[in-house]
Amino acid sequence: MRELALLANLHGMEPGPSTSEVHEGGAEGGGMDGGESVATAEPATQQQQQQQRVVGGAPLAEAPADASAAADSQAPPPEAAEMCEVDALVEEIRTEVEREAMESDEQDAHPSPSGGGSSDGGDGGFGAVVMAPNGLVHPSDEWLESEHADAFLAMAARREAALQQELIREREGRAGVQRDFELLEGALSECDSQKRAYAARYHFMLLDEERTGTIGREELLRYETFAGLSDWVLERVLQSWNYQSGAYGRVCIDDFLGLVRHAEYKGTSEAEAFWFRVADVDCDGVLGRCDLRQFYDAVDITDAPSGTLMPFEDVMCMMSDMVKARRPERGISLKDIRQSKLGSTFFSMLLNCNGAMLSGQSAS
């Protein structure tokens, strides 16, 4: 009947009394029987039929006797289409109202932990947040004890777990990049070592003019790496070397490659042990004043300008400070050199490589 009233309002008509209203009127009169109630309802039914036949104030023509056959062969009348549009409009309005009601119920059932509540439990139900004395806002005890707090905390825990997994993946990716970098750096270092080894083999073949497979100290001095050493220092090198050739003073290809490797890479653990053995002239386990003085006196200053060689006391202090010797009055130990991580620089200065003991070179 609500749809009928809506239809009547759309066409500017007032709806007649409904059947329920007629029955209620008959009940209030008290003097009518069942037949009178039916007779009273018939005019209302006729009036409704008259309303349904009127569209825009014009009466419809009576349907022919064979209405069923005409309905099968003709299109539906315009009033039927309008009734369908009205029904669709009513259904759309009802759906929209129900949707808004459901959204309102959901908002009332799931209040936000950061809003909608007050510290005194007013419109927010159980008071979602409270204001601390320091001005910070945090959830109230009532909200924390509710089922909504459990759902919210579970969601926050899942989010935290997802962020932790993402952080782990980022760290693993960074560690992978670091490993790749170290592998690449090692490969480059290996390539450089192989290149130097091939160059040393080529120079050994050039130095071994007699093709005996070994060379002596005269041939070593012709090689660029050992050309800057004095005769005394080179003799100390040959005395401290463990020969693969089996003959003292005769250097085979393996001996030559080992000497070149130690001379070019003085910072390795094996090279530091070798050069410490070379410098420890008195074999007391430390590089004392007497050991360093012999290397200082062996410096070739023939082509150096006068006065460019640093004083020995300055050289001693500089080398002791370089490795931070624990007992400088006793001497410098191999452990001091290794802990300083400056073994290559220390032995290069001791051997006066590139004029390291000259005042101008040392300052630079």
C-alpha positions as CSV (number, residue, x, y, z in Angstrom):
1,M,0.0,0.0,0.0
2,R,3.0,2.4,0.5
3,E,3.9,1.9,-3.1
4,L,0.3,2.8,-4.1
5,A,0.3,5.9,-2.0
6,L,3.7,6.9,-3.6
7,L,2.1,6.4,-7.0
8,A,-0.9,8.5,-6.2
9,N,1.3,11.3,-4.9
10,L,3.4,11.3,-8.1
11,H,0.2,11.8,-10.1
12,G,-1.3,14.5,-7.9
13,M,-4.1,12.3,-6.4
14,E,-5.1,11.6,-2.8
15,P,-5.2,7.9,-1.9
16,G,-8.6,6.6,-0.7
17,P,-9.2,4.7,2.5
18,S,-7.5,1.3,2.6
19,T,-9.2,-2.0,3.4
20,S,-7.6,-2.1,6.8
21,E,-9.1,1.4,7.6
22,V,-12.5,0.2,6.5
23,H,-12.3,-2.8,8.8
24,E,-11.2,-0.6,11.7
25,G,-14.2,1.7,11.1
26,G,-16.6,-1.2,11.1
27,A,-15.2,-2.5,14.3
28,E,-15.7,0.9,16.0
29,G,-19.3,1.2,14.8
30,G,-20.2,-2.1,16.5
31,G,-23.6,-2.4,14.6
32,M,-22.4,-4.1,11.4
33,D,-22.0,-7.7,10.5
34,G,-19.6,-9.4,8.2
35,G,-21.8,-8.7,5.1
36,E,-21.9,-5.0,5.8
37,S,-18.2,-4.9,6.2
38,V,-17.7,-6.5,2.7
39,A,-20.2,-4.1,1.2
40,T,-18.4,-1.1,2.7
41,A,-15.1,-2.3,1.3
42,E,-16.4,-2.7,-2.2
43,P,-16.6,1.1,-2.9
44,A,-13.0,1.5,-1.8
45,T,-11.9,-1.3,-4.1
46,Q,-13.8,0.4,-7.0
47,Q,-12.2,3.7,-6.1
48,Q,-8.7,2.1,-6.2
49,Q,-9.5,0.6,-9.6
50,Q,-10.7,4.0,-10.8
51,Q,-7.4,5.5,-9.6
52,Q,-5.3,2.9,-11.4
53,R,-7.2,3.6,-14.6
54,V,-6.4,7.3,-14.5
55,V,-3.0,8.5,-15.7
56,G,-2.3,12.2,-15.8
57,G,-6.0,13.0,-15.2
58,A,-7.4,11.1,-18.3
59,P,-9.5,8.0,-17.9
60,L,-8.4,4.8,-19.7
61,A,-10.6,3.0,-22.2
62,E,-12.2,-0.2,-21.1
63,A,-10.3,-3.3,-22.0
64,P,-11.9,-5.5,-24.7
65,A,-13.4,-8.9,-23.9
66,D,-10.5,-10.7,-25.5
67,A,-7.9,-8.8,-23.3
68,S,-5.7,-11.8,-23.0
69,A,-5.3,-12.2,-26.8
70,A,-4.7,-8.5,-27.2
71,A,-2.0,-8.5,-24.5
72,D,-0.2,-11.2,-26.3
73,S,-0.1,-9.3,-29.6
74,Q,0.5,-5.7,-28.2
75,A,3.3,-4.0,-26.3
76,P,2.8,-3.3,-22.5
77,P,0.9,-0.1,-21.8
78,P,2.8,3.0,-20.7
79,E,1.4,2.9,-17.1
80,A,3.0,-0.5,-16.6
81,A,6.4,1.0,-17.5
82,E,5.9,3.9,-15.2
83,M,4.9,1.5,-12.4
84,C,8.2,-0.4,-13.0
85,E,10.2,2.8,-12.8
86,V,8.4,3.7,-9.5
87,D,9.1,0.2,-8.0
88,A,12.8,0.5,-9.1
89,L,13.0,4.0,-7.5
90,V,11.5,2.7,-4.2
91,E,13.8,-0.3,-4.1
92,E,16.8,2.0,-4.8
93,I,15.8,4.3,-1.9
94,R,15.3,1.3,0.4
95,T,18.7,-0.1,-0.5
96,E,20.4,3.2,0.2
97,V,18.7,3.6,3.5
98,E,19.7,0.1,4.6
99,R,23.3,0.6,3.5
100,E,23.6,3.8,5.5
101,A,22.1,2.1,8.5
102,M,24.6,-0.7,8.3
103,E,27.5,1.7,8.1
104,S,26.3,3.6,11.1
105,D,25.9,0.3,13.1
106,E,29.5,-0.7,12.1
107,Q,30.9,2.7,13.2
108,D,29.1,2.4,16.5
109,A,30.3,-1.2,17.0
110,H,34.0,-0.5,16.1
111,P,35.1,2.8,17.5
112,S,38.6,4.1,16.5
113,P,41.3,3.8,19.2
114,S,42.5,7.3,18.4
115,G,39.2,9.1,18.1
116,G,35.5,9.1,18.9
117,G,36.1,8.7,22.6
118,S,36.8,11.1,25.4
119,S,38.7,10.8,28.7
120,D,35.4,11.0,30.6
121,G,33.6,8.2,28.7
122,G,31.1,10.5,27.0
123,D,30.0,10.0,23.4
124,G,32.9,7.5,22.8
125,G,31.3,4.8,24.9
126,F,34.1,3.4,27.0
127,G,36.6,6.3,26.4
128,A,39.0,5.3,23.6
129,V,41.8,7.7,24.6
130,V,42.9,9.6,27.7
131,M,45.2,12.6,28.1
132,A,48.3,12.0,30.2
133,P,49.7,14.8,32.5
134,N,52.7,15.2,30.1
135,G,50.3,16.0,27.2
136,L,50.6,12.7,25.5
137,V,47.5,10.8,24.3
138,H,47.3,7.0,24.9
139,P,44.5,4.4,24.9
140,S,42.3,4.1,28.0
141,D,42.2,1.0,30.1
142,E,38.6,0.3,29.1
143,W,39.5,0.3,25.4
144,L,42.5,-1.9,26.0
145,E,40.3,-4.5,27.8
146,S,37.7,-4.5,24.9
147,E,37.6,-6.9,22.0
148,H,38.3,-4.1,19.6
149,A,41.6,-3.5,21.3
150,D,42.6,-7.1,20.7
151,A,41.8,-6.9,17.0
152,F,43.7,-3.6,16.7
153,L,46.7,-4.9,18.5
154,A,46.7,-8.1,16.5
155,M,46.7,-6.0,13.3
156,A,49.5,-3.9,14.7
157,A,51.5,-7.1,15.5
158,R,51.0,-8.4,12.0
159,R,52.2,-5.0,10.6
160,E,55.2,-5.1,12.8
161,A,56.0,-8.7,11.8
162,A,55.8,-7.6,8.1
163,L,58.1,-4.7,8.7
164,Q,60.6,-7.0,10.5
165,Q,60.6,-9.4,7.6
166,E,61.2,-6.5,5.2
167,L,64.0,-5.3,7.3
168,I,65.6,-8.8,7.4
169,R,65.3,-8.9,3.6
170,E,67.0,-5.6,3.3
171,R,69.8,-6.7,5.5
172,E,70.3,-9.9,3.6
173,G,70.4,-8.0,0.4
174,R,73.0,-5.6,1.8
175,A,75.0,-8.5,3.1
176,G,74.8,-10.2,-0.4
177,V,76.1,-7.0,-2.0
178,Q,79.0,-6.8,0.5
179,R,79.9,-10.5,-0.2
180,D,79.8,-9.8,-3.9
181,F,82.0,-6.8,-3.4
182,E,84.5,-8.8,-1.4
183,L,84.6,-11.5,-4.0
184,L,85.1,-9.0,-6.8
185,E,87.9,-7.3,-4.8
186,G,89.5,-10.6,-4.2
187,A,89.3,-11.5,-7.9
188,L,90.8,-8.2,-8.9
189,S,93.7,-8.7,-6.4
190,E,94.2,-12.2,-7.7
191,C,94.3,-10.9,-11.3
192,D,96.9,-8.3,-10.2
193,S,99.0,-10.9,-8.5
194,Q,98.9,-13.2,-11.5
195,K,99.9,-10.3,-13.8
196,R,102.9,-9.5,-11.6
197,A,103.8,-13.1,-11.4
198,Y,103.8,-13.4,-15.2
199,A,105.9,-10.3,-15.5
200,A,108.4,-11.7,-12.9
201,R,108.6,-14.9,-14.8
202,Y,109.4,-13.0,-18.0
203,H,112.1,-10.9,-16.3
204,F,113.6,-14.1,-14.8
205,M,114.0,-15.5,-18.3
206,L,115.7,-12.3,-19.4
207,L,118.1,-12.3,-16.4
208,D,118.9,-16.0,-16.8
209,E,121.1,-15.4,-19.9
210,E,123.0,-18.7,-19.5
211,R,119.7,-20.7,-19.2
212,T,121.0,-22.5,-16.0
213,G,117.6,-22.0,-14.2
214,T,119.2,-20.0,-11.4
215,I,120.5,-16.4,-11.0
216,G,122.9,-14.8,-8.5
217,R,123.0,-11.4,-6.6
218,E,124.4,-9.6,-9.6
219,E,121.4,-10.5,-11.7
220,L,119.0,-9.6,-8.8
221,L,120.5,-6.1,-8.7
222,R,119.6,-5.6,-12.3
223,Y,115.9,-6.2,-11.5
224,E,114.0,-3.0,-10.8
225,T,112.5,-4.1,-7.4
226,F,116.0,-4.9,-5.9
227,A,118.0,-2.2,-7.7
228,G,117.5,0.4,-4.9
229,L,118.9,-1.9,-2.2
230,S,122.5,-1.6,-1.0
231,D,124.9,-4.5,-1.3
232,W,124.8,-5.0,2.5
233,V,120.9,-5.1,2.6
234,L,120.7,-7.5,-0.4
235,E,123.3,-9.7,1.3
236,R,121.0,-9.8,4.4
237,V,118.1,-10.7,2.2
238,L,120.0,-13.6,0.7
239,Q,121.1,-14.8,4.1
240,S,117.5,-14.8,5.5
241,W,115.9,-16.6,2.5
242,N,114.9,-20.2,2.5
243,Y,116.1,-21.4,-0.9
244,Q,114.1,-23.8,-3.0
245,S,117.0,-24.3,-5.4
246,G,119.1,-26.0,-2.6
247,A,122.1,-23.8,-3.2
248,Y,122.9,-20.7,-1.1
249,G,123.0,-17.5,-3.2
250,R,121.5,-19.2,-6.2
251,V,117.9,-18.1,-6.9
252,C,115.6,-20.3,-9.0
253,I,112.3,-19.3,-10.6
254,D,110.3,-20.1,-7.4
255,D,112.8,-18.3,-5.2
256,F,112.6,-15.3,-7.5
257,L,108.8,-15.2,-7.5
258,G,108.8,-15.4,-3.6
259,L,111.3,-12.6,-3.2
260,V,109.5,-10.4,-5.7
261,R,106.2,-11.0,-3.9
262,H,107.6,-10.2,-0.5
263,A,109.3,-7.1,-1.8
264,E,106.2,-5.7,-3.5
265,Y,103.7,-6.7,-0.8
266,K,105.5,-6.1,2.5
267,G,102.2,-5.8,4.5
268,T,101.3,-9.5,4.4
269,S,101.9,-11.7,7.5
270,E,104.4,-13.8,5.7
271,A,106.3,-10.8,4.3
272,E,106.4,-9.1,7.7
273,A,107.9,-12.2,9.2
274,F,110.5,-12.4,6.5
275,W,111.6,-8.7,6.6
276,F,111.6,-8.8,10.4
277,R,114.1,-11.7,10.1
278,V,116.2,-9.7,7.7
279,A,116.2,-6.6,10.0
280,D,116.9,-8.6,13.2
281,V,120.7,-8.7,12.7
282,D,121.6,-9.9,16.2
283,C,118.7,-12.4,16.3
284,D,117.4,-11.3,19.7
285,G,113.7,-11.1,18.7
286,V,113.4,-7.3,18.7
287,L,114.7,-4.5,16.4
288,G,116.9,-2.6,18.8
289,R,119.0,0.4,18.4
290,C,122.0,-1.6,17.0
291,D,119.8,-3.3,14.3
292,L,118.3,0.0,13.1
293,R,121.7,1.7,13.1
294,Q,123.2,-0.8,10.7
295,F,120.4,-0.3,8.2
296,Y,120.7,3.5,8.7
297,D,124.4,3.4,7.9
298,A,123.7,1.2,4.8
299,V,121.7,3.9,3.2
300,D,123.3,5.0,-0.1
301,I,123.5,8.8,-0.1
302,T,125.9,9.0,-3.1
303,D,123.4,10.8,-5.4
304,A,121.4,12.5,-2.6
305,P,122.1,16.2,-1.8
306,S,124.2,17.0,1.2
307,G,122.2,17.2,4.4
308,T,119.1,15.5,3.2
309,L,119.6,12.3,5.3
310,M,117.5,12.5,8.5
311,P,119.3,12.3,11.8
312,F,119.3,8.8,13.3
313,E,117.6,9.9,16.5
314,D,114.7,11.3,14.4
315,V,114.5,8.1,12.5
316,M,114.3,6.0,15.7
317,C,111.6,8.2,17.2
318,M,109.6,8.2,14.0
319,M,109.7,4.4,13.6
320,S,108.9,3.8,17.3
321,D,105.9,6.2,17.2
322,M,104.7,4.6,13.9
323,V,104.2,1.2,15.4
324,K,103.5,2.4,19.0
325,A,106.1,0.1,20.6
326,R,105.1,-1.1,24.0
327,R,108.8,-1.1,25.3
328,P,110.7,1.3,23.0
329,E,113.7,1.2,25.3
330,R,114.1,-2.5,24.5
331,G,113.2,-2.3,20.9
332,I,110.4,-3.0,18.4
333,S,108.8,-6.5,18.3
334,L,107.1,-8.2,15.4
335,K,103.9,-8.1,17.4
336,D,104.1,-4.3,17.6
337,I,104.5,-4.1,13.9
338,R,101.5,-6.4,13.2
339,Q,99.2,-4.6,15.6
340,S,100.0,-1.3,14.0
341,K,98.9,-2.4,10.6
342,L,101.7,-0.3,9.2
343,G,104.2,-3.1,8.4
344,S,104.6,-2.2,4.7
345,T,105.4,1.5,5.6
346,F,107.7,0.5,8.4
347,F,109.9,-1.8,6.4
348,S,109.8,0.5,3.3
349,M,111.3,3.2,5.5
350,L,113.8,0.8,7.1
351,L,115.0,-0.3,3.6
352,N,115.0,3.4,2.4
353,C,112.7,2.5,-0.4
354,N,112.2,5.5,-2.6
355,G,114.5,7.6,-0.4
356,A,112.2,7.3,2.7
357,M,115.0,8.3,5.1
358,L,115.7,11.5,3.3
359,S,114.3,14.5,5.0
360,G,112.2,15.8,2.1
361,Q,110.7,12.4,1.2
362,S,109.9,11.6,4.8
363,A,108.1,14.9,5.3
364,S,106.0,14.3,2.2
